Amino acid sequence: MKRIFIAAAVTAAITGATGTLTAHADTINHSVRANYISKKNNVQNKVNNQNTNNYYTTRQITQLSAIYESNNNPGSISTGKGDFGGKSYGAWQFSSNTGTLAEFINFLKRENYSFYFALVRAEYKQKGIQYGNEFDNVWRAIANKYPNTFYNLQMEFIKENYYDKLVRMLRRDGGFSKMLSNLAVQNVLVSTAVQNGVMGAYKIISPLKYRDNPRDFIKDIYNRRALVNEKGVLVNFYSSSNSVQQAIKWRLVREEDTALSMC
């Protein structure tokens, strides 16, 4: 009962919040963000200053994807227009149609019950409308009131459910040991898993065994992510609208450039 009471109190505070997320960037690691979105040489400087023991923090390996998914915005909500994944939420754009958003909400039940309770309560109030305006308002309010906490929860969910699972599969196959210790490669793995799903990422990456050069490895990954059929349709996003596909193509070009600058 005590936990429910606390959650209800947090819900009341959150649902009473107003305004937009204009202030969220002030609280989400400006130095890291600047290194990844300003200029390529800033990204390179960041990498050059990392630990030399090949161990990197969750924040370091997830930044590339967070920047290109949402510009690092934990309160971001896409329109879903033309996107097979429907409306997507958060810094890593959890898809509402594919079940990723539901998985994250279930993750919150374990990791932050107050946020879980607030979001589930908002969805219940929509009376059968899944992820409607009430839910969106609460999502943005949580991000506005608790930006660091909400961002970090999303980040840990991504590492646990995308990066870790993909790396386990690649290690099981063998032939990737030289690549998996590279920070740029780790960021690309997260990005690929987030955008294509764990199995989709595995299908893209698993044929690229026994590589010695991280730059070549990254180039091959992006080439496979950007594959098109005879009609020019992205084979990994054939269900999305033409406008969404064009946006994805442009994103992959820019993201690959950033990833290569990290090598």
C-alpha positions in Angstrom: 0.0 0.0 0.0 2.8 2.4 0.8 4.4 2.0 -2.6 1.0 2.7 -4.3 0.5 5.8 -2.1 3.9 7.2 -3.1 3.3 6.4 -6.7 0.0 8.1 -6.7 1.5 11.2 -5.1 4.2 11.3 -7.8 1.5 10.8 -10.5 -0.4 13.8 -9.1 2.7 15.9 -9.3 3.6 14.7 -12.8 0.2 15.1 -14.3 0.0 18.6 -12.9 3.1 19.6 -14.6 2.8 21.9 -17.6 5.1 23.4 -20.3 7.4 21.8 -22.8 10.8 20.2 -22.7 12.8 23.3 -23.5 14.9 23.0 -20.4 15.8 19.3 -20.7 19.1 19.8 -22.5 20.5 21.8 -19.5 20.4 18.7 -17.4 21.6 16.0 -19.8 25.3 16.0 -19.9 26.1 19.0 -22.1 29.7 18.1 -22.6 28.9 14.6 -24.0 26.2 16.0 -26.2 28.4 18.7 -27.6 31.1 16.2 -28.5 28.7 14.2 -30.6 26.6 16.8 -32.4 28.7 19.8 -33.0 31.6 18.9 -35.3 33.4 15.7 -36.2 36.6 16.8 -34.6 34.8 17.2 -31.3 33.6 13.7 -31.5 37.1 12.5 -32.2 38.5 14.4 -29.3 36.0 12.7 -27.0 37.1 9.3 -28.2 40.8 10.1 -27.8 40.2 10.9 -24.2 38.5 7.6 -23.3 39.9 4.8 -21.2 42.5 2.7 -22.9 41.3 -0.6 -21.3 38.4 -0.9 -23.8 35.8 -0.5 -21.1 33.2 2.2 -21.7 30.2 3.4 -19.8 26.7 2.8 -21.0 26.4 6.5 -21.7 29.5 6.4 -24.0 28.3 3.5 -26.1 24.7 4.8 -26.6 25.3 8.4 -27.5 25.5 8.0 -31.3 22.0 6.4 -31.5 20.5 8.8 -29.0 21.6 11.8 -31.0 20.3 10.5 -34.3 17.1 9.1 -32.9 15.9 12.1 -30.9 18.8 14.6 -30.4 19.1 13.1 -26.9 15.6 14.0 -25.8 14.0 11.6 -23.3 10.6 13.3 -23.8 10.6 13.1 -27.6 7.4 11.7 -29.2 7.2 11.1 -32.9 4.0 11.6 -34.9 4.3 8.0 -36.3 3.1 9.2 -39.7 4.3 6.9 -42.5 6.3 4.9 -40.0 5.6 1.1 -39.7 6.7 1.4 -36.0 4.0 3.9 -35.3 4.5 6.7 -32.7 7.8 6.4 -31.0 8.9 7.6 -27.6 12.0 8.8 -25.8 15.7 9.3 -26.5 15.9 6.0 -28.4 12.4 6.2 -29.9 10.7 3.1 -28.4 8.2 1.9 -31.0 4.5 1.7 -29.9 3.6 -0.7 -32.7 6.3 -3.3 -32.4 6.0 -3.6 -28.6 9.2 -1.9 -27.5 7.3 0.9 -25.6 5.3 -1.7 -23.8 8.5 -3.5 -22.9 10.0 -0.3 -21.5 6.9 0.4 -19.4 7.2 -3.2 -18.0 10.9 -2.4 -17.3 9.8 0.6 -15.3 7.6 -1.6 -13.1 10.8 -3.1 -11.9 13.1 -0.1 -11.9 10.9 2.9 -11.1 7.4 2.0 -10.0 6.3 5.6 -9.6 6.9 6.3 -13.3 5.3 3.0 -14.3 2.2 3.8 -12.2 1.9 7.3 -13.7 2.1 6.0 -17.3 -0.2 3.0 -16.8 -2.7 5.2 -15.0 -2.6 7.7 -17.9 -3.2 5.0 -20.4 -6.1 3.6 -18.4 -7.7 7.0 -18.3 -7.8 7.0 -22.2 -10.5 4.3 -22.0 -9.2 2.0 -24.7 -7.1 4.5 -26.7 -3.5 3.2 -26.5 -0.9 5.8 -26.1 -3.2 8.8 -26.6 -2.9 12.4 -25.5 -3.1 11.7 -21.8 -0.3 9.2 -22.0 1.8 11.6 -24.1 1.3 14.5 -21.6 2.4 12.3 -18.7 5.5 11.0 -20.7 6.5 14.6 -21.4 5.8 15.7 -17.9 8.1 13.0 -16.4 10.8 14.0 -18.9 10.4 17.6 -17.9 10.4 17.1 -14.2 12.9 14.2 -13.9 15.0 14.5 -17.1 18.2 12.8 -15.8 16.4 9.9 -14.1 14.1 9.3 -17.1 16.9 9.5 -19.6 19.1 7.1 -17.6 16.3 4.5 -17.3 15.8 4.6 -21.0 19.5 4.2 -21.5 19.8 1.2 -19.2 16.8 -0.4 -21.0 18.5 0.0 -24.3 21.8 -1.5 -23.1 20.1 -4.4 -21.4 17.6 -5.3 -24.1 19.4 -4.3 -27.3 23.2 -4.0 -27.0 23.8 -6.8 -24.5 21.6 -9.2 -26.4 23.2 -8.5 -29.7 26.7 -8.7 -28.3 25.9 -12.1 -26.7 24.8 -13.4 -30.1 27.9 -12.2 -31.9 30.2 -13.6 -29.3 28.4 -16.9 -29.5 29.1 -17.0 -33.2 32.7 -16.0 -32.8 34.8 -13.9 -35.2 34.1 -10.5 -33.8 36.5 -10.2 -30.9 38.7 -7.6 -32.5 35.7 -5.3 -33.3 33.7 -5.5 -30.1 36.2 -3.6 -28.0 36.1 -0.5 -30.2 33.9 2.4 -28.9 32.8 3.5 -32.4 31.8 -0.1 -33.2 29.9 -0.4 -29.9 28.0 2.8 -30.8 27.1 1.4 -34.2 25.9 -1.9 -32.7 23.6 0.0 -30.4 22.3 2.1 -33.3 21.7 -0.9 -35.6 19.9 -2.8 -32.9 17.7 0.1 -31.9 16.7 0.9 -35.5 16.5 -2.7 -36.9 15.7 -4.7 -33.8 18.1 -7.2 -32.2 17.4 -9.9 -34.8 17.5 -7.5 -37.6 20.8 -6.1 -36.4 22.2 -9.7 -36.1 21.2 -10.5 -39.7 23.0 -7.4 -40.9 26.2 -7.8 -38.9 26.6 -11.6 -38.5 28.1 -12.2 -42.0 30.8 -9.6 -41.3 33.2 -11.9 -39.4 36.9 -11.8 -38.9 37.5 -8.1 -39.7 40.6 -6.3 -38.6 39.8 -2.7 -39.4 37.0 -1.0 -37.4 36.5 1.6 -40.2 35.9 -1.0 -42.9 33.7 -3.0 -40.5 31.5 0.1 -39.8 31.3 1.0 -43.5 30.1 -2.6 -44.3 27.5 -2.4 -41.6 26.1 0.9 -43.0 26.2 -0.5 -46.5 24.0 -3.4 -45.4 21.7 -1.2 -43.4 21.2 1.0 -46.5 20.5 -1.9 -49.0 17.8 -1.2 -51.5 15.9 -3.5 -53.9 15.5 -3.0 -57.6 12.8 -0.3 -57.0 15.1 1.7 -54.7 13.2 0.7 -51.6 15.2 0.1 -48.4 15.0 -3.6 -47.8 15.1 -3.2 -44.0 12.3 -0.6 -44.0 10.1 -1.6 -46.9 6.9 -1.1 -44.9 7.6 2.6 -44.2 6.5 5.4 -46.4 8.7 6.9 -49.1 9.2 10.1 -47.0 10.3 8.1 -44.0 12.7 6.0 -46.1 14.3 9.1 -47.6 14.8 10.4 -44.0 16.4 7.1 -43.0 18.7 7.2 -46.0 19.9 10.7 -45.2 20.3 9.8 -41.5 22.4 6.7 -42.4 24.8 8.8 -44.5 25.3 11.4 -41.7 25.4 8.8 -38.9 28.1 6.7 -40.7 30.2 9.9 -41.2 30.0 10.5 -37.4 30.7 6.9 -36.5 33.8 6.9 -38.7 35.1 10.1 -37.2 35.0 8.2 -33.8 37.5 5.5 -35.0 
